[in-house]
Amino acid sequence: MNTTSPASAPAAPGRIVLLTTSHRVAPGLLSWPAWQALHDADRVLCADGAHPQLPYLREAGIQVDEASPTAEELVEACAGGHTVVVVATGEGEPRLTDGLARLAGSGRVSMPDLELLPASYDLPGARLLDLVQVMDRIRAECPWSSQQTHKGLAKYGIEEAYELVEAIEEGDRDELREELGDVLLQVVFHARIAEEDPDAPFSIDDVAGGIVTKLIHRHPHVFGDETATTPEEVKEHWLRTKAIEKQRESVTDGIPLGQPGLALAAKLASRVRTAGLDVVLPTGEGIGYELLALAAHAESEGVDPEAALRSAARVYRDAVRAAEGVGA
């Protein structure tokens, strides 16, 4: 028979909810479980009186106390079965969570239930918003970045593109991630500069919106009613749609003549082959015509002559270093 009276029963330890939010999601857009926890809580605390969520919580009728309790004070506030929600600051309350972990590890305190509740989540690509914000500040405050122009940055775009290609060919995953970031920086930097143009400004949103529209339009087999089951059919859709968009007079239109020679020759040969044109390669004296023939032959065999030459050049570089007695 249980003789313990209700008055002598140990008090319920209560519950602590650490509510985290993403600054990349508009404030006030919280998950339903988060709103439930906020409305059901006995107390809601936030250490940051300027937290962007607070006006929206108060508008929803939730009283939020600006407080930064210690772990011991928070555990005491939960005594008797109370629920306390802590709206985390951007740092995630490491001091508080470390203190709670120490109390729980001591074994001397009856701990409340602890719950980490994400109230809003980053969508894929959310960190791009951070990049745009950082670039905006750098453009405004950095003496070097604030003076840059599209023309002045052009050389860096070429360099970063080549470094990306090298990372791909070397198979270095860490380097690949870094070089992709450097290429992305060029896009964001140019878009930020473009915002200041007095005659034809555009932003990173215009850039992204343009490529989204283009991708959807050129993938009717994904976003429309057409069908493509092979890579060749996809390429056919792409080229046909592109030709309609550009209204070009020649298959050579749009090929940048400033690209490396082997790549240029291969691109011309690719356009000729895709269009089904019967064009005889020009012949003449000199190594240029021989290289043109080699590039066209490589393209017809599905080989990128630039990549093939770079691969051979790396072997040559290693042979040079070996002859010098230099380690690889």
N, C-alpha and C positions, 0 to 999 in steps of 0.2 A: 504494500500500500504506500502511495506517495504522500509523505507528510509535509513536503515543502510548500509553503504558502506562496501565493502569487506575489506578495510583497517582497519576499526574499529571493525571487527569481532574478537571475542576472539580466541587466538591461541589454536590449538588442543593440548591437554595435552600429547599425545604420549603414549608410551607403555613400560613397564618394564617386561622383561622375566627373571625369576630366573631359571637357568638351573642347574639341579642336576644330578649327575652321581654316579654310584656305583663303589667303588674300587674293588669289587669282579668280575667285568666284564672287560675284556681286554680294555685298552684305545683305543679310535678310533672307537669302535663299538657302535655307537649312533643310536637312532631311526631316521626315516626319518623326522618327524616333527621337531626334534632337528636340523638336518642339514639345513632344510628350514629356521628355525628361525635364525640360525647363518649366513647363506648367505644373508638373507634379512635385517639383522640388520644394523643400521647406525653406531653403535659402539658395540664392544664386550669387556667386562672388566673382569679381574680376579685379585683377591688380592694376589694370590699365584703364584709367578713366576716359581715355581717348580711343578705346578699342572701337573699330568701325562697326561692330555688331550692336553695340549698346543702344543707339537710338532706335534701332528696329526692334530690339527686345522690349524696350520700354514702351514703344508704340503698341506692341502686342499685349501690354498689360503685365509684363514680367518685371518685378522689382529686382534690380541688380545693385548689390552693395559693392562699392569700391573698397576692396580689402585685399591684403596679401598675407594671409595667415601662415603660421608655421605648420609643420606636419602635426605637431602635438595639438595645436589649437584646432586644426581641422578635424582631427579624430575626436576631440572633445565635443565639437559642434554637432557631430553625428550621433553622439550618445543618446540612447533612448529610441533608437530606430529612425532617426531623422536622415533625410537625403539632402546632401549639399552638392550643388553643381558648381564647378569651377570653370569659368570661361577662360580658356588658356590664351595667353599672349602669343605673339609670333615666335617666341623662343621655345614655347611648349612647356613652361614651368619646370625646368630641370631641378631647381633648388627644392621645390616642393616634392617632386616625385622621388628625388634622392632621399629626402627626409622620411617619406613614407616607407621607402624600401628599407631604410635602417630600422625604423620602428617595427616593421613586420619581421625583420630578421632577428630582432632581439628576443622575441618570444615572450616579452613581459607585458605586451599590450594586446587587448582584445581589438583586433583591427576591423574596421568597417569593410564591407564589400567594396572593391575597387574596380571601376569600369572606365575604360578609355572609349569615348564615343566620338568618332569623326562626324561632325555635323555637315561638312561640305567636302567634296572631293575634287581633286584636280582631274580635269579631263586630259586625254592624250594631247600633247602639244602645249599644255598650259605653261611650261617653262619658257616658251617663246615670248610670252607676255613679259616675263622678267627681262629677257634680252632686249626687247623694245624699250622698256623703261630705263635700263642701264645705258643703252645707246643714246637715248634722249638726254640723259644727264651728262654723259661724256661729251656729246656734241655741244652742250650749253656751257660746260665748265672747264673742259680740257683745252689748254692753249694750242696744242697741235691739232687735235681732232676738229676743233671749231673752225679751223682755217682750210680744211680739206675740200677739194672739189671732185667731181666725177672724173675729170681728166687726170688729176693728181693721183687718184686711187687706182686708175686703170691697170697700172703695172702690177699692183698687189693682187688684183683679181687673177691675172695670168699666173703669177707665181704660186698663189694658193691652189689654183686648179692643177698645176703640175705636181705640187706636193701631194695633193689628194690622189692623183693617178699613181704616184710612186708608192704611197701607202697601200693602195689596192694591190699593186703588182708585187709588193714585198710581203703581203699577207699579214701585216702587223695590225692586229685589231685595235690596240690602244692608240696607235698612231692614226689609224683610220678614223676613229671617233674624234680625235683632236683636229684632224685636217677637215673633216666635215664641218666642225664648229667654225674653223677659220673661213671656210667658203661661205657658210651661213652669215658670218659677220659681215662679209663684203656686201651681201644682199641687203642686210638691215642698214648698214652704213650708207649705201647709195640711196636707199629709200628715204632715210632720214634727211639727207642732203636735199633730195628732191622736194621735200615738203617746203623748203624755203624758196623755191623758184617763184619769181614774181609773176611769170606769165603762164606757166603750165605746171603747177605743183601737183604732186601725187604722193601718197603715203604707202606704208608697208601693207595696209589693208587693201589699197588699190592693186598693188602687185599681187597679193595673195588671191584677191577676187578675180583678177584676170586669168591667172593660171588655173584656178578652179573651173572657171567657165570654159576655158580651152580644153581641159582634161575631160570634162563631161561631154562636150560637143564632139570630141575626137574618139570617144569610147561609146558609140551607139550600141555596141554589143553588151555593154555593162549597164548603161543608163537609158537605153532606148530599146527599140524592137528588133534591131538587126542581130544576126547570129555570127559568131566567130568561134571556131573550135580549135584553130591552130595559130601559132605565132605568125605564120605567113598571112593568114586572113586578117589578123589584127593589124599588121603592117599595111595591108592593102586599104583597110578602112581609114587608117591614120593618114596615109598619103592622099587618098581621094578627098577626104574632108579638108586636109590642109591645102590642096590645090584649089578647092572651091573658095576657101577663105582668102587665100593670098591673091588669087587671080593673076598668076604669074605668066609671063610670056614664054619663058624658057625654063627647062628643068634645072638650069644652072643658077637661076635667080635664088638669092638667099644664101648661097654658099659663100662664107667669108674667105676672101682671097688672102687675108693676112695670117691664116693658120699655117702650121708647119707644112712644108712642101709635100712630104709623103702622104700626110693626112688629106691635104687638098686634092692630090691626084687620085687617092682612093675614093674620096667623096664624089668627085666628078664621075669616076668610073661606075660607082654605085648608082648614081642618078641615071646614067645612060642605060645601065643594065635593067634597072627597075622600069624605066619608061619603054623598054623594048626597042630602043633606037639602034640602028646599024651605023656606028661611027668608027671609022678606021683610026687607030692611034697614029698621031703624026710622028714622022721619023725625021731625024736630022743628026748633025754632028754634035758630039758632046755627051758628057755623062748625064745631063739633065734628061735627055730623051730615053736613055737606058733606065734611069730611075723611074721615069714615068711608066715605062713598060713593066718594070718590076712591081710597082705599086698597083697598077691595073690588074696584073696577074694575081697578086696576093689577094686583092679584093674579090676577084672571081672565085678564089678558092676559100673564101670566108676567113681570111687572115687579115688582121689589122697590121699593116706594114710598119706603122709607128711603134706599136707594142713589140713587134718582132725585132725591129732594129734596136729598141731599148734593151730587150732581153739579151741580144747578141753583144751589145755594148757593155752590159754588166759583166758578161763573161770575159770580154776584152780587158775591162778594168781590173778584174781579179787576176788576170794573167800579168798585167803590168805590176800590180802590187806584189805578186809572187816573185817576179823578176827583181824587184827592188828589195825583196826580203822583208816586206811589210806584212804584218798579220792581217787577215781578212776582217 
